[in-house]
Each structure stands twice: as C-alpha cells, then as structure tokens.
Amino acid sequence: MKMDFNKKVVAIFTVAILATSLWSCKKITDEVPEDKLDISNAYRNVADADAAVIGLYGQFLSLEKTYILQNELRADLVDVTANADPYLKQLANHTITKDNPYIDPRPYYKVILNCNDILKNFKIMADNFRMSVDDYNKHYADVGALRSWIYLQLGIQYGSVPYITAPIENVDDIKNLSNYPRIPFEELLTRLIDFTEKLPYKEVYAYPSGNPLVITIDGNNTQKIFICKPFVLGDLYLWNNNYVKAAENYHKIMNVENDNTNINFAYDAYKIGYYLNSAYNDQSVRYARSQDESTLLYDQGWKTMFSSPNTGNVWNMEFLWGIPYSSGFKPGNPMIEFCSPLYGKYLIKPSNAAIDNWNAQRQYNGIPYDARGRLSYETTTSGPAITKLTDNLIPVSNLNKGGKWGIYRAALLHLRMSEAANRDGKGKLGWAFLNIGIANTFYVGTRTAAGAAAPVSFEEINTMASPYGYPFNFDARFNGDYRSAWYRNTGIRNRAGVTALNVSFQTDVIGLEGKLIDEAALELAFEGNRWPDLLRIARRQNNPAFLAERVYQKLLKDGDPNAAAARAKLMNPDNWYLPFEWK
C-alpha cells in the first residue's frame, strides 16, 4: 500500500509541480456557465490533502513571470531590449497604462482563491476526522503561509487591495472581485501578521523529512518546494518596522537544527560559510589562478547555486525555498522566453546601471570588478543576456527549458537580518553579515583572521561572538577541536571575494541601510527582490528619492527619454503603486 501511495505522490509531483499542471485548481479559476462553482468531493483523506497542496504549488509556479517582471523591470537592474513590446517598456519606464497586461492582479487572486477553498476543505476534513490534527496543522499552515506571501506581493505592487480570506463559490462574485473593498498596505500588513502568527505550525520546513510529501524526483528534493513560514513572518515584521520580531524569525532559520544526515549541516546551512572543497559546499567566487581573471570558474562556486539540482549540497546549504521546472514538460521555465537570445525572444536584459554596479567593485585579488556580474549575465551578439534565471545543469535548448524559481536563499536571509539588526542599533552585527563574518568582526586579540592561528586564551575565544542578546546572538567561537555553529561564517562580500566596506558604517544607520540595498543589487540581481527593497527603504525613510533616483539612473544610462519624467513621477509616493485594474 505504501508503495502505491508513493507512486501516486511521484506522479502528482511530476505533473503538478514540474509541468505546472493543476489538480483541483481549475474549479475556481475557470469560468463555467453554472451559477455555482463546482465543489469537488475530493477531500477524503490525507492523500487527497497532499494532492491539493501539490496542485496549488503547481498553479503558484505560474506566478514567477509576473513576480520577476513587476519586481525587476520597475526597479533599476533590468531594462527592456529592442524586441520588447510597448507594455514591457511601460513597466520599465513607469508610463503604465491601465490596459497593460503585465499589471493584471488576477493571476495572484486565482491562487489566493484556491488557497481559500483548500483551507476551508482542510477544516472540514479535520472536523470530520478525515485527517489527523498533526496533518491538519502542517497542511493548513503551509497553504495559509503561501496565501500571506502572495498578499504581501499584492500590497507591494498595488498598495490598497481586497483582502479576501473566505471561499468564493459564485462565479459572478469572481467576475466582480474589483467591487470588494480595498484595505491600505499598512492595514494589510497588520492583518497578515495576525493571521500568520496564529498558524498552527511555523517550523522552518513545511513538512519534515519522512513525510510523504518529502521525496526526491528527477534529481530534485521536494522539501524546499514548500514555503518557509518563519521567512514570511520575518519579512512581514520587517515591512512593519518591527525589527526584533523580524530578527526572531530570521534567527530561527539561521540556526535551524539538522534535518538530514549531513554532519556539517549545523556549520554550513544558511551560514554563508567560507570555501571548503569543490565536492561539498563550494559557494564562493573562485579562480583557478587567483589574480588571473581569465580563470574565473563558471562550473564551480557561486554560479552553481543557480544550476545545481535540489539534492546538491550547494542548493541545500543556500536555498530555503525554490521550485524546479522540468526540462521534459511544457511550458518550462518562463524566463527563458524573456532572457535568452537563442531560445527565447530576448525581451529583457541587465541594465547598464546593474553592470556599472558590478564594475564599481574591487576584489581582494586586485581584479577591478565584482565577478558576480560575470556569473549573472553574459555578453552575446544580441547584447547582455541574463543567465542567472535560466541556468541549468543541462544546457538550455529548444528541447530543454528547465531550471528553477529560487525564491528564498541564505544571502537574502543575511541581508534581511542585517537590515533588522542595523535598525535595532546592532549595526556592527549587520556589518559583519554583510562583509567579513562574525568571528573576524568581533574578535579581539592577537589572531588576525578566521583561518589563522588559534587564539591563545579563552578570553580571546569568547570575543568571537556577537555580544548581544537574543535574537542577535551569534556564536562563532572556535579553538582547535572546539567549533561553534557560526565559526565558518565569512560574510557576503567576503564569499564573493570583494573588499569589505569601511568600518565606519557600523554606526551609520542610514548609511549602512543604503549599503545593504547596494549589496543586494550585486548579490540578488534579477531574482525578484529589487522593487520591494527600494520601496521598503523609501517608505521607512520617508525618502522618495531613495527609489526615484535609482530608477532615474537606470533609464538615463540606458538612454530612455522618459528618465526625468519617471523620476519626477516617483517622487510622489502615490505613484509607487500599480493601478488595480480587474479586467
């Protein structure tokens, strides 16, 4: 019986997740002639609950295109090519008209309405003893957290939106969703925090190892397909300027207990560690010969985070949430169409501002640019092409359009924790995560670097930790055989091989906040975080220029005649949000 069930799960994952087909989701998103939507009798047992969750994530995967285009084109790191249609150009230079298909909120709400239906049916199942309390808690919390994440994206993009949590069973109600009352972003954040905090299961992994939903298929482990709830809560609190609560949730992830058989998990998972060896956990920017830029390694190190399978060590130690596309099923990775000159339409590209950001850095080995740029895009005869979103172990071709949508990873986590720490008066900790790591930043003594000779006294050892209380306590102490969990932490810039920022930023709250966002442009470019980062800081600082100037520089450097008009428009916060048009 167990073998048959596992085969069923594999089949559902193959179709629903890897092929982005849907399970029960069609009944809400398709318009049918009846007055009532089809209410399926499919929720009989926990296997059906598993299938509902998998189908939901299959539908969720279709949001990547909207998510990336809205969050990157509207910001400063991505621009359009000459092949782009007028609507993409509108998104890039902030001349958006209400008929622009890329601002349609319906894709978000299609998934939300399915979440609502599934949550309702899970409650019915639990009330009728069709699933255990433990299964109910895990499944309900997973779907609820996913809905909160989607609503956060809606708030970021549209400002005021309808907040609908009850199932909608009348087709006409779906057609008239725009008639529902909208709530402002601030109220939305409050409601989302309240709901997400009350979820019955808030562990880092939605389903622990051993759960039937955690399997390996086509080389991909499914555990991290499902949303990381503490990350969602941390982000909600960060947007709401509650820095301690944000840090508490980030701390939970950064110190998660070992959930597999990897003995080095505690030292490496989500720790931004230094390079160990190419067979295990190689996430750093590396060269075959240190000062020879022609020997930059493309098939090892930092770049492999985006091409390795979901079972690889690099993936396991860096990513917290990501969903694979199958190379053997349509529609495949949607970003290939937008990014690739060979196998797509080449509609978007790195902006000159993004390229200038990388070129303005300097590496420790003397090479005068940040190699993460070379590992994120390539120069082609058509122009610069984004590769970070399309890399795969099997080269992209007309027959292989696989890849993955990587949403949460360790570098993003460290930047968010740094942002919270800085705002809570722990700028030195934020500086450490950003630059050279915990031990190197806080150590006081005769030792000069994390890998140098061991300290000579326990007093020196004890300085190799942040001196703050929870949730800003991070222990990087080590001496001989004694190693604390964070002793390998090396900092984001150090892992990339670029020089550290001046230590004066440790006490400059606004200055360090800006540097964290600058670093996000170097580390996280094209991944879908840029507009939210600019918007969050501009809102917090009540400084429209923080956002407007960066967009202006992109358009100016790319020769867009609308550059000055876009800056003037974005100096008014009312213009930060897309029009909510329900077509």
C-alpha positions as CSV (number, residue, x, y, z in Angstrom):
1,M,0.0,0.0,0.0
2,K,2.8,2.4,0.8
3,M,4.5,1.7,-2.5
4,D,1.3,2.5,-4.4
5,F,0.9,5.7,-2.4
6,N,4.5,6.8,-3.1
7,K,3.9,6.2,-6.8
8,K,0.8,8.3,-6.6
9,V,2.8,11.2,-5.0
10,V,5.6,10.9,-7.6
11,A,3.0,11.1,-10.4
12,I,1.3,14.1,-8.9
13,F,4.6,15.9,-8.4
14,T,5.7,15.2,-11.9
15,V,2.6,16.5,-13.4
16,A,1.6,19.3,-11.0
17,I,4.9,20.8,-9.9
18,L,7.3,20.0,-12.7
19,A,4.8,20.6,-15.5
20,T,2.8,23.3,-13.8
21,S,-0.4,21.4,-14.4
22,L,-3.2,21.8,-11.8
23,W,-5.0,19.4,-9.6
24,S,-8.2,20.8,-8.2
25,C,-7.4,24.4,-9.0
26,K,-9.4,24.6,-12.3
27,K,-12.7,24.7,-10.5
28,I,-12.1,28.2,-9.2
29,T,-10.1,29.8,-12.0
30,D,-12.1,28.6,-15.0
31,E,-15.4,30.4,-15.7
32,V,-18.2,27.9,-16.0
33,P,-21.8,28.5,-17.1
34,E,-23.4,27.4,-13.9
35,D,-24.4,29.8,-11.2
36,K,-22.3,28.0,-8.6
37,L,-18.7,26.8,-8.8
38,D,-18.0,23.1,-8.8
39,I,-17.5,21.9,-5.2
40,S,-15.5,18.7,-5.6
41,N,-15.8,15.7,-3.3
42,A,-12.1,15.1,-3.5
43,Y,-11.1,15.8,0.2
44,R,-11.5,12.3,1.6
45,N,-8.1,11.6,3.3
46,V,-4.6,13.0,3.8
47,A,-3.5,11.7,0.4
48,D,-6.1,14.0,-1.2
49,A,-4.9,16.8,1.0
50,D,-1.3,16.2,-0.3
51,A,-2.6,16.3,-3.8
52,A,-4.4,19.6,-3.2
53,V,-1.2,21.1,-1.8
54,I,0.8,19.9,-4.8
55,G,-1.7,21.1,-7.3
56,L,-1.8,24.5,-5.6
57,Y,2.0,24.9,-5.8
58,G,1.8,23.8,-9.5
59,Q,-0.5,26.8,-10.0
60,F,1.6,29.1,-7.9
61,L,4.6,28.3,-10.1
62,S,2.8,30.2,-12.9
63,L,3.3,33.5,-10.9
64,E,7.1,33.6,-11.5
65,K,6.8,35.6,-14.7
66,T,4.6,38.3,-13.1
67,Y,6.7,38.3,-10.0
68,I,10.0,38.8,-11.8
69,L,8.8,41.3,-14.3
70,Q,7.0,43.6,-11.8
71,N,9.8,43.5,-9.2
72,E,12.7,43.8,-11.6
73,L,11.6,45.9,-14.6
74,R,10.0,48.5,-12.4
75,A,13.3,48.9,-10.5
76,D,16.9,49.7,-11.6
77,L,18.6,46.5,-12.5
78,V,16.6,45.2,-15.5
79,D,15.6,47.0,-18.7
80,V,13.9,46.1,-22.0
81,T,15.6,45.2,-25.2
82,A,14.6,46.5,-28.7
83,N,12.4,43.3,-29.0
84,A,10.2,44.2,-26.1
85,D,6.5,45.1,-26.7
86,P,5.2,48.6,-25.6
87,Y,3.7,47.2,-22.4
88,L,7.0,45.9,-21.2
89,K,8.5,49.3,-22.0
90,Q,5.8,50.9,-19.9
91,L,6.7,48.7,-17.0
92,A,10.4,49.7,-17.3
93,N,10.0,53.4,-17.6
94,H,6.8,54.0,-15.5
95,T,4.5,55.1,-18.2
96,I,2.0,52.3,-17.4
97,T,-1.5,52.4,-18.9
98,K,-4.5,50.7,-17.3
99,D,-4.7,48.2,-20.2
100,N,-1.2,46.9,-19.6
101,P,-1.5,43.1,-19.3
102,Y,1.6,42.9,-17.0
103,I,-0.2,44.7,-14.2
104,D,-3.2,42.4,-14.1
105,P,-3.8,41.3,-10.4
106,R,-5.9,38.3,-11.5
107,P,-3.0,35.8,-11.5
108,Y,-2.4,36.5,-7.8
109,Y,-6.0,36.2,-6.9
110,K,-6.5,33.0,-8.8
111,V,-4.0,31.3,-6.5
112,I,-5.4,33.1,-3.4
113,L,-9.0,31.9,-4.1
114,N,-7.7,28.4,-4.4
115,C,-5.9,28.8,-1.1
116,N,-9.2,29.9,0.5
117,D,-11.1,26.9,-0.9
118,I,-8.4,24.5,0.2
119,L,-8.2,25.9,3.7
120,K,-12.0,25.6,4.0
121,N,-11.9,22.0,3.0
122,F,-9.0,21.2,5.3
123,K,-11.1,22.5,8.2
124,I,-14.0,20.2,7.1
125,M,-11.6,17.3,6.9
126,A,-10.3,17.9,10.4
127,D,-13.7,18.4,11.8
128,N,-14.9,15.1,10.3
129,F,-11.7,13.2,11.4
130,R,-10.5,12.6,7.8
131,M,-7.0,13.8,8.7
132,S,-5.1,13.9,12.0
133,V,-4.6,17.1,14.0
134,D,-0.9,16.9,13.1
135,D,-1.6,16.6,9.4
136,Y,-4.1,19.3,9.5
137,N,-1.7,21.7,11.3
138,K,1.0,21.2,8.7
139,H,-1.2,21.3,5.6
140,Y,-3.3,24.3,6.8
141,A,-0.2,26.3,7.9
142,D,1.6,25.6,4.6
143,V,-1.3,26.9,2.5
144,G,-2.0,29.8,4.8
145,A,1.6,31.0,4.7
146,L,1.6,30.8,0.9
147,R,-1.5,33.0,0.8
148,S,0.1,35.5,3.2
149,W,3.2,35.7,0.9
150,I,1.0,36.3,-2.1
151,Y,-0.9,39.1,-0.3
152,L,2.4,40.7,0.7
153,Q,3.3,40.8,-3.0
154,L,-0.1,42.4,-3.8
155,G,0.5,45.1,-1.2
156,I,3.9,45.8,-2.5
157,Q,2.7,46.2,-6.1
158,Y,-0.8,47.8,-5.7
159,G,-0.8,49.3,-2.2
160,S,-4.5,49.0,-1.4
161,V,-6.0,45.7,-2.3
162,P,-9.1,43.5,-1.5
163,Y,-8.2,41.1,1.4
164,I,-10.4,38.1,0.8
165,T,-10.0,35.1,3.1
166,A,-13.3,33.3,2.7
167,P,-14.1,30.9,-0.2
168,I,-16.0,32.4,-3.2
169,E,-18.4,29.9,-4.7
170,N,-20.4,32.2,-7.0
171,V,-18.9,32.8,-10.5
172,D,-20.3,36.3,-10.6
173,D,-18.5,37.2,-7.4
174,I,-15.2,36.3,-9.1
175,K,-16.1,38.4,-12.1
176,N,-16.8,41.4,-9.8
177,L,-13.9,41.0,-7.4
178,S,-12.9,44.6,-8.1
179,N,-16.1,45.6,-6.2
180,Y,-14.7,44.2,-2.9
181,P,-13.5,46.9,-0.5
182,R,-9.7,47.5,-0.5
183,I,-7.6,48.0,2.6
184,P,-4.4,50.1,2.7
185,F,-1.0,48.4,2.7
186,E,-0.4,49.2,6.4
187,E,-3.7,47.5,7.5
188,L,-2.9,44.6,5.2
189,L,0.4,44.1,6.9
190,T,-1.3,44.1,10.3
191,R,-3.8,41.5,9.2
192,L,-1.2,39.3,7.6
193,I,1.0,39.3,10.7
194,D,-2.0,38.4,12.9
195,F,-3.1,35.6,10.6
196,T,0.4,34.1,10.0
197,E,1.4,34.3,13.7
198,K,-1.7,32.2,14.5
199,L,-0.9,29.4,12.1
200,P,-0.7,26.1,14.0
201,Y,2.7,25.0,12.6
202,K,5.5,27.5,12.0
203,E,8.7,25.4,11.6
204,V,11.3,26.2,9.0
205,Y,10.3,23.3,6.8
206,A,6.6,22.9,6.0
207,Y,6.9,19.1,6.1
208,P,9.8,17.3,7.9
209,S,11.9,14.5,6.4
210,G,9.9,11.3,6.4
211,N,6.6,13.0,5.4
212,P,5.1,11.5,2.2
213,L,5.4,15.0,0.6
214,V,9.2,15.0,1.0
215,I,10.6,12.8,-1.7
216,T,13.3,13.0,-4.5
217,I,12.1,13.1,-8.1
218,D,14.1,13.8,-11.2
219,G,17.0,14.7,-9.0
220,N,15.1,17.3,-7.0
221,N,14.2,17.0,-3.4
222,T,10.8,18.4,-2.6
223,Q,11.3,19.6,0.9
224,K,12.1,23.1,-0.1
225,I,9.4,23.4,-2.7
226,F,7.1,24.4,0.2
227,I,7.2,27.9,1.7
228,C,9.4,28.7,4.6
229,K,7.0,30.2,7.2
230,P,9.5,32.0,9.5
231,F,10.9,33.8,6.4
232,V,7.4,35.1,5.6
233,L,6.8,36.2,9.1
234,G,10.2,37.9,9.3
235,D,9.5,39.8,6.1
236,L,6.1,40.9,7.3
237,Y,7.6,42.2,10.5
238,L,10.4,43.9,8.6
239,W,7.9,45.7,6.4
240,N,6.0,46.7,9.5
241,N,9.3,48.1,11.1
242,N,9.2,45.6,14.0
243,Y,12.9,44.7,13.8
244,V,13.2,42.5,16.9
245,K,10.2,40.3,15.8
246,A,11.7,40.2,12.2
247,A,15.1,39.1,13.7
248,E,13.5,36.4,15.9
249,N,12.1,34.7,12.8
250,Y,15.2,35.1,10.7
251,H,17.3,33.8,13.7
252,K,15.1,30.7,13.8
253,I,16.0,29.9,10.2
254,M,19.7,30.7,10.5
255,N,20.0,28.3,13.5
256,V,17.7,25.6,12.3
257,E,18.5,22.1,13.6
258,N,20.0,19.5,11.4
259,D,17.1,17.9,9.4
260,N,19.2,15.4,7.4
261,T,22.2,13.1,7.7
262,N,24.7,15.7,6.7
263,I,27.1,16.1,9.7
264,N,28.2,19.5,8.5
265,F,24.7,20.9,8.3
266,A,24.9,22.9,11.5
267,Y,28.1,24.7,10.4
268,D,27.1,25.4,6.8
269,A,23.3,25.6,6.3
270,Y,22.4,29.2,5.7
271,K,25.6,30.4,7.3
272,I,27.4,32.0,4.3
273,G,30.5,29.9,5.0
274,Y,34.0,30.0,3.6
275,Y,35.0,27.7,0.8
276,L,35.7,24.1,1.8
277,N,36.1,22.0,-1.3
278,S,34.5,21.6,-4.7
279,A,32.8,18.4,-3.9
280,Y,31.0,19.6,-0.9
281,N,29.9,23.2,-0.3
282,D,31.6,25.4,-2.8
283,Q,29.6,28.7,-2.9
284,S,32.3,31.2,-3.2
285,V,33.6,33.2,-6.2
286,R,36.7,31.3,-7.3
287,Y,39.5,31.4,-9.8
288,A,41.9,28.6,-10.9
289,R,44.7,31.2,-10.5
290,S,44.0,33.9,-8.0
291,Q,44.9,37.0,-10.0
292,D,44.2,35.7,-13.4
293,E,40.7,36.9,-14.3
294,S,40.6,34.6,-17.4
295,T,40.5,31.6,-15.0
296,L,37.2,32.5,-13.3
297,L,35.4,29.2,-12.6
298,Y,31.9,29.1,-14.1
299,D,31.2,25.4,-13.3
300,Q,32.2,25.6,-9.6
301,G,31.4,28.0,-6.8
302,W,28.9,30.9,-6.6
303,K,27.2,30.3,-10.0
304,T,26.4,26.7,-9.2
305,M,23.8,27.8,-6.7
306,F,21.5,28.5,-9.6
307,S,22.3,25.4,-11.7
308,S,22.8,22.6,-9.2
309,P,20.0,20.1,-8.6
310,N,17.8,20.4,-5.5
311,T,19.6,17.5,-3.9
312,G,23.1,19.0,-4.2
313,N,25.0,20.4,-1.2
314,V,25.3,23.9,-2.7
315,W,21.5,24.0,-3.1
316,N,20.9,22.6,0.4
317,M,23.2,25.0,2.1
318,E,21.9,28.1,0.3
319,F,18.3,27.8,-0.7
320,L,15.3,27.7,1.6
321,W,12.5,27.9,-0.9
322,G,12.6,27.1,-4.6
323,I,10.5,25.2,-7.2
324,P,12.0,23.3,-10.2
325,Y,10.8,23.3,-13.7
326,S,11.0,20.0,-15.6
327,S,13.1,20.0,-18.8
328,G,10.7,17.4,-20.2
329,F,7.4,19.1,-19.8
330,K,5.8,22.2,-21.1
331,P,5.6,25.1,-20.5
332,G,9.0,25.0,-18.8
333,N,10.9,27.9,-17.4
334,P,9.1,31.1,-18.5
335,M,12.2,33.3,-18.1
336,I,13.9,31.7,-21.0
337,E,11.5,33.4,-23.3
338,F,12.3,36.8,-21.8
339,C,16.1,36.4,-21.3
340,S,17.6,34.1,-23.9
341,P,18.6,35.5,-27.3
342,L,18.9,31.9,-28.7
343,Y,16.0,30.0,-27.3
344,G,13.7,32.9,-26.3
345,K,12.6,36.3,-27.6
346,Y,15.3,38.2,-25.6
347,L,12.9,40.9,-24.2
348,I,14.7,41.9,-21.1
349,K,18.4,42.5,-20.2
350,P,20.7,43.7,-17.4
351,S,20.5,47.5,-17.2
352,N,23.7,49.5,-17.7
353,A,23.2,50.6,-14.1
354,A,23.4,47.0,-12.9
355,I,26.6,46.4,-14.9
356,D,28.1,49.6,-13.5
357,N,27.3,48.4,-10.0
358,W,29.4,45.3,-10.5
359,N,32.2,47.2,-12.3
360,A,32.5,49.7,-9.5
361,Q,33.7,47.0,-7.0
362,R,37.2,45.6,-6.4
363,Q,38.2,42.1,-5.5
364,Y,40.8,41.2,-2.9
365,N,42.9,39.7,-5.6
366,G,43.1,43.1,-7.3
367,I,40.7,42.3,-10.2
368,P,38.7,45.6,-10.6
369,Y,35.1,44.4,-10.7
370,D,32.7,42.1,-8.9
371,A,32.8,38.7,-10.6
372,R,29.2,38.0,-9.6
373,G,28.2,40.1,-12.6
374,R,30.1,37.8,-15.0
375,L,28.3,34.9,-13.3
376,S,24.8,36.5,-13.6
377,Y,24.8,37.6,-17.2
378,E,26.8,37.0,-20.4
379,T,27.7,39.2,-23.3
380,T,26.1,37.9,-26.6
381,T,26.0,39.2,-30.1
382,S,22.4,40.4,-29.3
383,G,23.6,42.3,-26.2
384,P,24.0,41.5,-22.5
385,A,21.7,38.5,-21.5
386,I,20.6,37.4,-18.1
387,T,21.7,33.9,-17.3
388,K,21.0,33.6,-13.6
389,L,17.3,32.9,-14.2
390,T,17.9,30.3,-16.9
391,D,21.0,28.3,-15.8
392,N,20.6,24.6,-15.6
393,L,22.9,21.6,-15.4
394,I,21.7,20.5,-18.8
395,P,22.3,23.4,-21.2
396,V,19.2,25.3,-22.3
397,S,17.9,24.3,-25.7
398,N,14.7,24.2,-27.7
399,L,14.1,20.8,-26.1
400,N,15.2,21.7,-22.6
401,K,13.7,24.7,-20.9
402,G,14.1,23.6,-17.3
403,G,15.6,25.4,-14.3
404,K,14.1,26.6,-11.1
405,W,12.4,29.5,-9.4
406,G,14.6,30.2,-6.4
407,I,12.7,32.5,-4.0
408,Y,14.4,32.4,-0.6
409,R,18.1,31.8,-0.1
410,A,20.8,32.4,2.6
411,A,22.2,35.6,1.1
412,L,18.8,37.2,1.1
413,L,18.3,36.0,4.7
414,H,21.5,37.5,5.9
415,L,20.8,40.9,4.2
416,R,17.3,40.9,5.8
417,M,18.8,40.1,9.3
418,S,21.4,42.8,8.7
419,E,18.7,45.3,8.0
420,A,16.8,44.4,11.2
421,A,19.9,44.4,13.3
422,N,21.1,47.7,12.0
423,R,17.7,49.3,12.7
424,D,17.7,47.9,16.2
425,G,21.1,49.5,17.0
426,K,23.2,46.5,16.2
427,G,24.9,47.9,13.2
428,K,28.2,46.0,13.9
429,L,26.3,42.7,13.5
430,G,24.7,43.9,10.3
431,W,28.1,45.0,9.0
432,A,29.6,41.6,10.0
433,F,27.0,39.6,8.0
434,L,27.5,41.9,5.0
435,N,31.3,42.0,5.0
436,I,33.7,39.6,6.7
437,G,31.7,37.4,9.1
438,I,31.1,37.2,12.8
439,A,34.4,35.9,14.1
440,N,36.5,38.3,12.0
441,T,34.3,41.3,13.0
442,F,34.0,40.8,16.8
443,Y,37.3,39.0,17.6
444,V,39.7,41.0,19.9
445,G,43.1,39.6,20.3
446,T,46.3,38.6,18.5
447,R,44.8,36.4,15.8
448,T,44.3,38.3,12.5
449,A,41.8,36.2,10.5
450,A,39.3,33.3,10.9
451,G,41.6,30.8,9.3
452,A,44.8,31.9,11.0
453,A,46.5,30.6,14.2
454,A,44.1,29.8,17.0
455,P,43.6,32.3,19.9
456,V,45.9,31.7,22.9
457,S,43.2,32.2,25.6
458,F,39.6,31.5,26.3
459,E,39.2,35.3,26.8
460,E,40.1,35.8,23.2
461,I,37.9,32.9,22.1
462,N,34.9,34.5,23.8
463,T,35.2,37.6,21.7
464,M,34.5,35.6,18.6
465,A,30.7,36.0,19.1
466,S,28.3,38.9,18.9
467,P,27.9,40.5,22.4
468,Y,24.1,40.9,22.0
469,G,21.2,39.0,23.5
470,Y,18.6,37.0,21.5
471,P,17.8,37.3,18.7
472,F,21.1,39.0,17.8
473,N,23.3,36.4,19.4
474,F,25.6,34.5,17.0
475,D,28.4,32.3,18.3
476,A,31.5,31.9,16.1
477,R,34.0,30.8,18.7
478,F,36.5,28.1,17.8
479,N,39.9,26.9,19.1
480,G,41.4,23.6,18.0
481,D,38.7,21.0,18.2
482,Y,36.1,23.4,19.6
483,R,33.8,24.8,17.0
484,S,30.6,26.8,17.4
485,A,27.9,26.8,14.8
486,W,29.0,30.1,13.2
487,Y,32.7,29.6,13.1
488,R,32.8,29.3,9.3
489,N,30.6,32.4,8.6
490,T,32.6,34.6,6.3
491,G,30.2,37.4,5.2
492,I,28.5,38.0,1.9
493,R,31.2,40.3,0.3
494,N,34.0,38.0,1.6
495,R,32.4,35.0,0.0
496,A,32.2,36.9,-3.3
497,G,35.8,37.9,-2.9
498,V,35.2,41.7,-2.9
499,T,36.7,44.1,-0.4
500,A,34.9,45.0,2.8
501,L,33.2,48.3,3.4
502,N,34.7,50.8,5.7
503,V,34.0,50.0,9.4
504,S,32.5,53.5,9.9
505,F,29.3,52.1,8.5
506,Q,28.9,50.0,11.7
507,T,27.5,53.1,13.5
508,D,25.8,54.8,10.5
509,V,22.3,53.5,10.5
510,I,21.1,55.2,7.3
511,G,24.4,54.8,5.5
512,L,24.6,51.0,6.3
513,E,21.0,50.6,5.3
514,G,21.8,52.1,1.9
515,K,24.9,49.8,1.6
516,L,22.8,46.7,2.3
517,I,20.5,47.6,-0.6
518,D,23.5,48.3,-2.8
519,E,24.9,44.9,-1.9
520,A,21.5,43.3,-2.7
521,A,21.9,44.7,-6.2
522,L,25.2,42.8,-6.5
523,E,24.2,39.5,-4.9
524,L,20.5,39.2,-5.6
525,A,20.2,40.9,-9.0
526,F,17.3,39.7,-11.2
527,E,15.9,37.3,-8.6
528,G,12.7,39.4,-7.9
529,N,13.7,41.4,-4.8
530,R,14.7,44.7,-6.2
531,W,11.5,46.8,-6.3
532,P,10.5,45.6,-2.8
533,D,13.9,46.5,-1.4
534,L,13.7,50.0,-2.9
535,L,10.1,50.5,-1.9
536,R,10.6,49.3,1.7
537,I,13.5,51.6,2.4
538,A,11.9,54.6,0.7
539,R,8.8,54.1,2.8
540,R,10.7,53.6,6.0
541,Q,13.0,56.7,5.5
542,N,10.1,58.7,4.1
543,N,12.6,59.4,1.3
544,P,11.1,59.1,-2.2
545,A,14.5,60.0,-3.8
546,F,15.9,56.7,-2.5
547,L,13.7,54.9,-5.0
548,A,13.3,57.6,-7.7
549,E,17.0,58.4,-8.1
550,R,17.9,54.7,-8.8
551,V,15.2,54.3,-11.4
552,Y,16.2,57.6,-13.0
553,Q,19.9,56.5,-13.2
554,K,18.8,53.2,-14.9
555,L,16.8,55.0,-17.5
556,L,19.4,57.7,-18.0
557,K,22.2,55.3,-18.6
558,D,20.0,53.2,-20.9
559,G,19.1,56.3,-23.0
560,D,15.4,56.3,-22.1
561,P,14.0,59.8,-22.9
562,N,11.4,59.3,-20.1
563,A,14.1,59.2,-17.4
564,A,13.5,62.7,-15.9
565,A,9.7,62.3,-16.1
566,A,9.9,58.9,-14.3
567,R,12.0,60.4,-11.5
568,A,9.5,63.3,-11.1
569,K,6.6,60.8,-11.0
570,L,8.3,58.6,-8.4
571,M,9.0,61.5,-6.1
572,N,5.3,61.2,-5.3
573,P,4.7,58.1,-3.2
574,D,1.2,57.7,-4.6
575,N,2.8,56.7,-7.9
576,W,4.8,53.9,-6.4
577,Y,1.9,51.5,-6.8
578,L,0.3,50.0,-9.9
579,P,-3.3,50.7,-10.8
580,F,-5.6,47.9,-9.5
581,E,-7.5,47.0,-12.7
582,W,-9.7,43.9,-12.7
583,K,-10.4,43.2,-16.3
